[in-house]
Amino acid sequence: MADDNELLRRYVRDRSDVAFAELVQRHLNLVYSVALRQVGGDAHLARDVVQTVFTALARKAATLVDRPVLGGWLYRSAQFAAIDVVRSERRRRAREELAHAMNEPADNVSEETDWEKLRPALDEAIGELNDADRDAVVLRFFEAKPFGEIGVRLQVTENAARMRVERALEKLHGLLARRGVTSTTAALGIALGSQVGMAAPAGLASAVSGAAIAGTAGSAALWGAFLTMSKIKVGILAAIIGAIAVTGVVEVRANRALSAELNRLRTESVPPARLQKEKQELTSTLGTLSSHRPEAEELARLKTRIAQIKARPAGVSDAGMKPVSEWKNSGWATPEAALETVMWAAATENTEELVANAGFIGEAKAPAEAAFAKLPEVVRLKYGDPSRLLGMVCFGSRGATDDAKARAAYGGTVVAFQVIDTAPAFRGGVGTSVRWWERLATGEEREKKQPFPRDGDRFSLGASTFSPSMWEWVVSQVDPATGELLPRKLPAAPKTKP
């Protein structure tokens, strides 16, 4: 049986609908169960979240072909999608569920009921695990894989896989304890194994596959926006879309529908602020739908493309841009290889490769070690040395929600790049600066530049100089009582010169 990576390659290479449908069928229950918990048990909203996740999988397939555990990515994506799609709905339902729980008879309380109520907290805690730990939890408890198969998937021995799962379970236990959830690690393992999984409704797989594949042709964004509309907005949009199909007189009929709906809401004593917000959102959506015609899209695309080509530096071309499907771990022997390795690690979310090459080097090691020795013992034990601390601060995960905010702050996902030139970056020839041109998943293109200091016979992301201000910033990113990374303060701190 083909593994997930092979199915993704078939879909990327051959646009195989059969391969994608197999992926959906294989992981549907996982995504649906996560979505259902995140939306408070609403099956309709859960279906919407599932559709969003698999549409994203179809769109990002090329960047995921080498990911060792696809289930971990799908788990986190389901959490993100649920937050984006149903944030307001979840808050309302959470209040209702809390009120209901407080009114339940005391004799109905049991350990199973408690875990049922704590599912959202459990999902949030799993989302805060790093990629390696989350992959281990998903493989063991959500996909019910034996330790031998987990070892093969994670490229470790069976005993190492067992230890990794146990370590991830301990971390999850600690995260839940911070939320006031007291339980043994064994009870947590039982709860994960017996309560989290949930079968998706029959027929959902085929519906999701077709819509997700269609979404890669340009309809995903519009469909995702449509799914997030309230019932009021959906009714009006249905009238608008019908007007486009039948008469083309979009604005006239949309305005009539909007006016009628606003008059109805006023008679029901809806607050004016809400009416104004609804009107603004619907007007914006109307403008999007009105311009969503093939001719307008093609014209806009051509104009954008011409502007991009004019803005490119000399020598940059489509043929010279290396797509994400061809990126690989090229090592750190040259600045250009180091750049591709960084790109590959970011695309595959291999933070360990980045962390391992972002430490203090050369003359910066001694003062960094002296400063590290003054930190609280819990911090020193957790990170081991100042280089590991620096790497984790720069590239370590801060939790699913925080990582998502950081990605948004740093711009879009890079899908292709081309090196423009290199130049000495530091005095004495101890480093090289690489300048490159990159294209984002949104279609935007931009110039970027990164210095790579020399560390012996290789180049790295390390720091070759040490300053008190740099160290003060590094330490400020860590909780001195626990050693855990604190949430990022965006925008990110200014870069310090190595």
N, C-alpha and C positions, 0 to 999 in steps of 0.2 A: 504493500500500500504506500502510495506517495506521501511524503511528509509535507508539512505546511510550507516549507521553503520551496519545494519542487512545484507545488500547486500555484504558489505566488509567481514563480518564474514562468510557468505556462501561461498564466493570465497576462503578465507583463509582456512576454515575448509574442504570444499567439493570440492575445485577447480572447482566451478560451473561457466562454461562459460556463462550461461544464466544470472546469477547475475552480472557478470562483464559487459556483454553487456548492461544490463539495466543501470548500472552506467554510461557507456560511453554515451548512448543515452540521459540520464538525464542531463549531464554536457557538452555535446559536443559543443553546441552553445556558452557557456561561454568561453571555452578554445579556440575555433576557433576564436571568435571575438577578444580576447586578442592577440592571435598569429598574426592575420591579421593586427592589428594596429602596432604591434611591428616590423613586417617585411615590413612595408610600403605598404601594400595592395597586396603583391604578394601571390596569392592563392596557388601556388605550394609550396612555402616556408612555408606558414601557415599550410598546410597539414603535412609537415615534423615536424613542431614544435608540432602539435597536437599528432602525432604518438609518439614522444619522451615523452611527458607528460604522456600519458596513459600507455606507457610502464613502466615509472617510478612508476605510481600508482600500476600497477600489481606487480612490484618488491617489493614495500614498503608497500603493503597492510596490512601486519601484524602489522606494527607500527602505522597505521592510523585508526584502527578499533574503537578506543574510541574518536577520534577527533570529537568535536561537530558540526563543520561546515567544511565539506570537500571542499566546493566551494572556501573558502579562500586559502586553500593549493593549489588547482588546479590553482587559479589565479596567485599566486606567482611562482609556478612551471613553468607556461607558460611563465612568464617573464624571468626566469632564462634560460629556454630552448631556447627562442628566442635569448637571448644574446649570448649563447654558439654556437648556430647553424649558425646564420647569422650575426655575428658582422661586418665582412667586407662588406657584401652585404648591410646591413643597412646604413653604413657610406656612401657608394657610392650613394644609392638611396636618402638619406637625402639631399646630395648636389644637386642632380638632382631636387628633389621636391622644394628645396629652390629657385633654379634658375627659375623653372617654376612659382612658386608663385610670384616672383618679376616681372615677365613679364606679369602677368594676368592684364586685363583691370580693371581700378579702379571701374567701375560701376558693376562689378561682386562681389564685396566685400559685405558680409553680416554677421550677427551674426552667422548663421548656418555654413557658410564657415569658419569663424574663429575657431569655435569649431572643425571642421573637421581637420584643420591644427594643432590644439593643442592637438589632441588625444595622440601622444607619450608623451607629457609633462604630460598629465592627468594620463596615465598609470604609469609613473615614480613616480608621487606624491602618487598614491595609493599604490605603492610598498614600500614607505617609512613609511606608517602607521604601527602601531603595529598590532599584530594578532587580538586582540579584535575589533579594529576599522575597520580593513580590512574586517573581517567577517561580521560586521554590514552593511558595504557598499555593499558587494557582495550580501547578502541576500535581502536587500531592493531594490537596483537599478539594479542588474544584474539578480537576480532570481525573482524579483517582488513579494516578500513575504509581506503579511500584518504584521503590528506590533505585532498582537497577536501571529502569528506563529513564528516571530523572537524572541519574548520573550520565547516561549517554547524551541526553538533551543538553545538559549543562557542561558537558565535557569534563567530568570529574569521576572519581571512583564511586562505587555504590555506597561505601562507608562515608565518604566525603559528602555525598548527596544527603545521606541521613543526618549528618551533623549540621548541614546547611539548613535543612528543614527545621531541625530542633532549635537552631539559633534564631531563625526567622520567627518561630513560634514564641520564643522568649521575648524578642523585641516587641512582637505584637501584644504580648501580655503586659509589657511595661507601658506601651502606648495606651492601652485600655485602662490601666491603673490610674493614669493621669486624668482620665475622664471619670474617675470614681467607680469604675467597673471592677469589682473584686471577685476573683475566681482563680482557680488553679489552672496551671498550664494544661493539665490533662483534660479538664473540663472544657477549656477553650478548644483543644483539638477535637473533642467529641462534637462540640457545637459546630465547628467548621465542617466536619465530615458529614454530619447528619442533617443539618438544618439549612445550609447555604444554597445547595444546588436546587434548581427548580426547572421543570420542563417548560419549554416554550409552547405556545398554542400550535395546534396542527395547521399546516399550510403557511405558517409565517416564513419559513425558510425560502420557499419559492418566490414569495412576494418581495422579500428583502433582497434576494439576489438580483431580480430583474430591475428593481428600482435603483439599487446601488450602482449597477453597471450603467444604467441610463444616466445616473447622476454625473458620471465622469465626462459626459458629453456636454455638460453645461447646465443641467437642470438641478444639480444637487443644492446649490445655494438658494435658488428660488423655492425648491420644495422644502428645504430646511426652514426657511423663513415662514413658509405657509403653515408648517406644522406647529410653530410656536404661537400662532395667533389665538386669541381668545375666541369663544363662540360668537361673540358679537362681530369681531373682525372677519372671521371666516364667512359669516353670512353675507357681509357686504362685499368681500372679495369675490365670492361666488357670482354675485350680480355683476361685478366689474368684468370678470373673465368672460361671462356670458355675453356682455355687451361687446367685448373685443371680437369674439368669434362671430357674432351675428351681424353687427352693424358697423363696428370699428369706431363708433362715436363713444369713446371711453369716458372722457371727462364729463360729458353731459349726464350720462346715466349714473356714473359713480357719484357725482355731486348730489343727484336726486336721492340716491340710496342713502348717502351719508346724511343729508338733511333730514330725511324721514327717520333714520335711526336716532339722530341727536334729539329730535322732537320727542320721540318715544321715551328716550332716557330722561329727558327733562321732566316729563309727567310722572316718572317714577322717583323723582327727588334724588337723582344721582348727583354727587358733588360736582360743582363746575370745574374744579381742577382735573378731575378724572376725565370729564368730557373734552377738555382742551387737549389733554394728553392723547386720548383716543383719536381725536381729529387730526392732530399733528402726525401721529404714526400712520394713520390711514392715508393721509395726503401724500406722505413720503412713499408709501407702498404703491399708491396709484401712479405716482410719477415713474417708479421703477417698471411697473407693468406696461405703462403707456409706451415706454421706449424699448420694451423688450420685443423687438421685431428683428428678423434676420438681417434686413438691410442696415438698420441702425447699428446692430452689433458688429457687422462686418466693417462698416465705415469706422466705428470707434476703434476696432482692433487694428485696422490698417494705420490709422493716425498714430496710435500708441506705438506700433511697431516702427514706423518711420522716425518718430521722436527718439526711440531707444537706439536705433542704428546711428542716428546723427550724434548722439551723446557719447557713443563708444570711443575709447582711445584708439589710436592707430594700432593696427595689427589684431584687434579683437574681432572675431567672426563667429558665426554659428558653428562652423566646422571645427574651430579651435576650442570651443567650450566643451569641457568634459562633463557628461551627465552623471547624476548620482548613481545610476545603475553600474557605472564603470569604476566608481571609487573603491579603494581598498586600503588596507593597512600597509603603507609603503615604507614604514620605519622612519628613522630620524637621522639618516646619514647625510642628507642634504636639506637645505631650507625648503626646496620645492617638495621633497618627499614628506617633510614634516608638515607642511601645509595640507597635503592630501590626507595624511593620517589624521590630522585634526578634523578635516571635513568629514572623513569616514566615521570617526568616533562620534561626532555630533549627530550625524544622520542615523547611526545605529544605536545611539544612546549608550555607547560604551564609555561611561565616565571613568572607569578604572584606568584606561589607557591615557586619558587626559590628566588624571590625578597623579599618575606615576611619573609624568614628565613635566610637572609644574612646580618643582621644588626649588630650594635655594641651591645655587651652584657656585663653585670657585670660592672667592674670598668672602662671599655672603654667608657661607655655612657656619663659620665660627661665631660671629655675633648672633646669628639666628638661634644657634644651639644654646648660647648663653641666655638669651631672652626666653627661650622655651623652658629652660630649667626653672624659671621663676613663676611659671604658671601653676595653678592648682593641680594637685596630684591626679584628680579625676580627669582633667584635660590631658595631662601627659600620658596617663595610662591608655586613654582612648585612641590617641593619635600616634604615640610612639616617638615621633621626631617632628621637628619644625617643618620639614618638607612635606610630610603627609598632611599636616595641618593646613599649610598654604594651599595644597592641591585640592583638599576637600572644601575649603572656603571658596575657592574659585570655581570648582566644577562639581562639587557634591550636591546631591539632591536635598532640597529643603522641604520636601513634601509635595504631593501631587498638585494641590491648589497653588502653592507658591511657585513651583516650577512652571506652571502654565502662565502665571502672570509674568514671570521673567522672560519666557519665550516671546510673549506679546511685546514686552518692552524692548527687546533686542531686535525686533523686526520679524520678517517672515522666514519661512523655511527655504534654505538654499537648495536648488536642484541642479545647478551646473556652474562651473567656474573655469576661468582661464588665467594663467599667470601672465602679467604684463611685463614686469621686470623685477630685478633684485638689486640691492645696493647695500654697502656697509652700513650697519646700524649703530655700532658703538666704536669708541676710540680703540685703536690697537687691533682692529679686525677681529674682535671676539664675538661678533654676531652679524647677522644679515637680516635686512628688512625685505620682506616679500610684498609686492603690490600686485593685486589681482582684480579681475572683474567677475562679478557673480550675478546669476539670475535667480530670483525667488520664485516660489510656487505661485505667487500672485501675478507673475509676469513682469514685475518690476526688475530693473537692473541697476547695479550700483558698483562703485569702486571701493575696495577695502585695502587695508595695509596692516601688517603684523610683523614685529621684530622677533627673530628667533636667536637668542644668545647661544654661543658655542659652549658645549660642555664636553671637553676632551675631543674625541673624534666624532661627535654627534651634535645635533642641534636640538633645542628643547623649548618649552614654554617657561623655563625657570627664571628666577631672579638672580642676577649676578652681583647686585649691590643690596645692602641692607640699610634701612633708615628707620628711625623711631616712628615716623608718621605712618609708614607702611605697616609696621608691626602693630601699631595701635589700631589700625583699621582691621587687620586680620583678627586680632583678639576680640574686637568689638562684635564680630560675627558669631561668637561662640558663647553659650550659656556657661559661666564659670562654675555653677553648681552641679551641672550634669555633663558638660562637655558636648551637648548636642548643638547642632547648627541652628542659629536663630533665623526667623523669616527675613528674607532680603528686604532692604530698604531701597526701593526703586525711585528714580533711576539709579543705576549702579554707581559705585564710587569711582572717581577718576582713576585711570590707569597710572601706576607708578612705573617710572623708567627702571628697567633692570640694571 
